[in-house]
Amino acid sequence: MAIQTIGVLLVDDHIIVRMGFRQILDSAPDIHVIAEAESGEDASKIFRRLNPDIIVMDISMPGMGGMAAARQILESNAQARIILLTMHDQNTFATRALKMGVKGYLTKRSDPDELIQAVRMVYRGRNYIEPAIAQELAICHLTGDSNPIDVLSPREFEVFAALADGQTVKEISAILFLSPKTVAVHRTNILHKLHANNLSDITRLAIRHGIIEA
């Protein structure tokens, strides 16, 4: 009896990283990487063309990052099964990703077998969150700990992350397909909601909560 193969779209801006993940995924007899993309923009286009079973995508990429790309893909197809990968184990992205409809969330430090397990579980319709992150999410829920960034809407969060990464209003406008005026309004709202005075305050908050690296 033939094994049903899970087709994966692999998205990361570093070719060496993609090669490593491809080797891991293709080592499983029931998983095959059918396409690769180096940006969120390319991932959205390839998804529409190939409709892969699973998308394994890095969060931090130049231009449209993994969160914005996931949102765009899910808006076009709510059934898309996306697993996000991150260098950080903070739960800021994880909480938002799950609310958005992302099905899997792992750090890049996870064991190769764990990535294969995540792909299989998500393909079968289940969610998969790396155990350490899942535990942190559960503790935050039980203790009522809040993150100040949680007050931002999904779109504001995307603009916040881009601003913290040093992108200009014009660049963010092009990446998120918004008018510069709309991005400027989001920036004003972000500063107000976070009680921030300037972009330096935004950057410090982003570093503190693991959204960008120092």
C-alpha positions in Angstrom: 0.0 0.0 0.0 1.4 3.4 -1.1 2.3 5.9 1.7 0.3 9.1 1.5 2.8 11.9 1.2 2.4 15.2 3.0 3.5 18.1 0.7 5.3 20.9 2.5 6.1 24.4 1.5 9.3 25.5 3.3 9.8 29.2 3.9 13.0 30.8 5.3 15.2 33.6 4.0 18.4 31.7 4.7 19.2 29.0 2.1 21.4 27.1 4.5 18.6 26.9 7.0 16.2 25.8 4.3 18.6 23.1 3.3 18.8 21.8 6.8 15.1 21.7 7.3 14.5 20.1 3.9 16.9 17.3 4.8 15.0 16.7 8.1 11.6 16.8 6.5 12.5 14.7 3.5 14.1 12.1 5.7 10.5 11.1 6.8 9.0 8.6 4.3 5.6 10.3 4.5 6.8 14.0 4.1 8.1 15.7 1.0 9.2 19.4 0.6 7.5 20.3 -2.7 8.6 23.9 -2.8 10.7 26.5 -1.1 10.3 30.3 -0.6 12.7 32.9 0.8 10.1 35.5 1.8 6.6 35.9 3.0 5.5 37.5 -0.3 6.8 34.5 -2.2 5.1 32.1 0.3 1.7 33.6 -0.4 2.1 33.3 -4.2 3.4 29.8 -4.1 0.7 28.7 -1.7 -2.0 30.0 -4.0 -0.4 28.2 -6.9 0.5 24.8 -5.3 -1.9 24.6 -2.3 0.6 22.5 -0.2 -0.7 20.4 2.7 1.5 22.2 5.2 3.5 25.4 5.3 6.6 25.4 7.6 7.6 29.1 7.9 10.1 31.2 9.7 8.7 34.2 11.6 11.6 36.6 11.2 12.3 37.4 7.6 13.1 40.7 5.7 10.0 42.3 4.2 6.8 40.5 5.0 7.6 38.3 8.0 6.0 35.0 8.9 3.2 36.5 11.0 2.1 38.9 8.2 2.4 36.2 5.6 0.4 33.7 7.7 -2.3 36.2 8.2 -2.5 36.9 4.4 -2.6 33.2 3.6 -5.3 32.5 6.2 -7.4 35.4 5.0 -7.4 33.8 1.5 -7.8 30.2 2.8 -8.9 29.7 6.4 -8.1 25.9 6.0 -4.4 26.6 5.4 -2.2 24.6 7.9 0.7 26.7 9.0 3.6 25.8 11.3 5.7 28.8 12.4 9.3 28.6 13.5 11.1 31.1 15.7 14.5 31.6 17.3 12.7 32.9 20.5 10.8 31.0 23.1 8.8 33.9 24.4 5.0 33.4 24.1 4.2 36.8 22.5 4.2 35.5 19.0 2.7 32.1 20.0 -0.4 33.6 21.5 -1.1 35.8 18.5 -0.3 33.0 16.0 -2.8 30.7 17.6 -5.5 33.3 17.7 -4.9 33.9 14.1 -5.4 30.3 13.1 -1.8 29.0 12.9 -1.7 25.3 13.8 1.9 24.8 14.9 4.5 26.8 16.7 8.1 25.6 17.3 11.5 27.1 18.1 14.3 26.4 15.7 16.1 24.7 18.6 13.6 21.9 18.8 14.6 18.3 18.0 14.3 17.3 14.4 11.9 14.5 15.3 9.7 17.1 17.0 9.4 19.0 13.7 8.4 15.8 11.9 5.9 15.1 14.6 4.4 18.6 14.3 4.0 18.3 10.6 2.2 14.9 11.0 -0.1 16.2 13.8 -1.0 19.4 12.0 -1.7 17.4 8.8 -4.2 15.3 10.8 -6.0 18.4 12.0 -4.5 18.9 15.4 -2.5 21.8 16.8 1.1 21.4 17.9 2.9 23.8 20.3 6.4 23.1 21.5 6.0 21.8 25.1 8.1 24.5 26.8 6.1 27.2 25.1 2.8 25.5 25.8 3.7 25.3 29.4 4.6 29.0 29.5 1.2 29.8 27.9 -0.6 27.7 30.4 1.2 29.3 33.4 0.5 32.8 32.1 -3.2 31.9 31.7 -3.4 30.5 35.2 -1.6 33.3 36.9 -3.3 36.1 34.8 0.0 37.5 33.7 -0.5 40.0 30.9 1.7 41.3 28.2 1.3 45.1 27.4 1.6 44.3 23.7 -1.6 42.3 23.9 -3.6 45.5 23.7 -2.6 45.9 20.0 -4.8 44.6 17.2 -3.4 42.1 14.8 -2.7 44.7 12.2 -1.2 47.1 14.8 1.0 44.3 16.0 2.4 43.8 12.5 3.1 47.5 12.2 4.6 47.5 15.7 7.0 44.7 14.8 8.0 46.4 11.5 8.6 49.7 13.2 10.7 48.0 15.9 12.8 46.4 13.2 13.6 49.8 11.8 11.3 49.9 8.7 9.9 53.2 7.6 6.3 54.0 7.0 6.8 53.8 3.3 8.4 50.4 3.5 5.7 49.1 5.8 3.1 50.4 3.5 4.5 48.4 0.6 5.0 45.2 2.6 1.5 45.2 4.2 -0.3 46.6 1.2 -1.6 49.6 3.2 -1.5 53.3 2.4 1.2 55.4 4.1 -1.6 57.3 5.8 -3.1 54.1 7.3 0.3 53.0 8.5 0.9 56.5 10.1 -2.5 56.2 11.9 -1.5 52.7 13.2 1.8 54.1 14.4 0.0 56.9 16.3 -2.4 54.4 17.9 0.5 52.1 18.8 2.3 54.9 20.6 -0.8 55.8 22.5 -1.8 52.3 23.5 1.7 51.4 24.7 2.2 54.7 26.4 5.3 55.1 24.3 6.9 58.5 23.4 8.8 57.6 20.3 10.2 54.8 18.2 13.0 54.1 20.6 10.4 53.1 23.3 8.8 50.8 20.7 12.2 49.2 20.0 12.9 48.6 23.7 9.5 47.0 24.2 10.0 44.7 21.2 13.5 43.6 22.5 12.1 43.0 26.0 9.4 40.7 24.7 11.5 38.8 22.2 10.0 40.3 19.1 13.3 41.5 17.8 16.9 40.8 18.8 19.0 43.5 20.6 
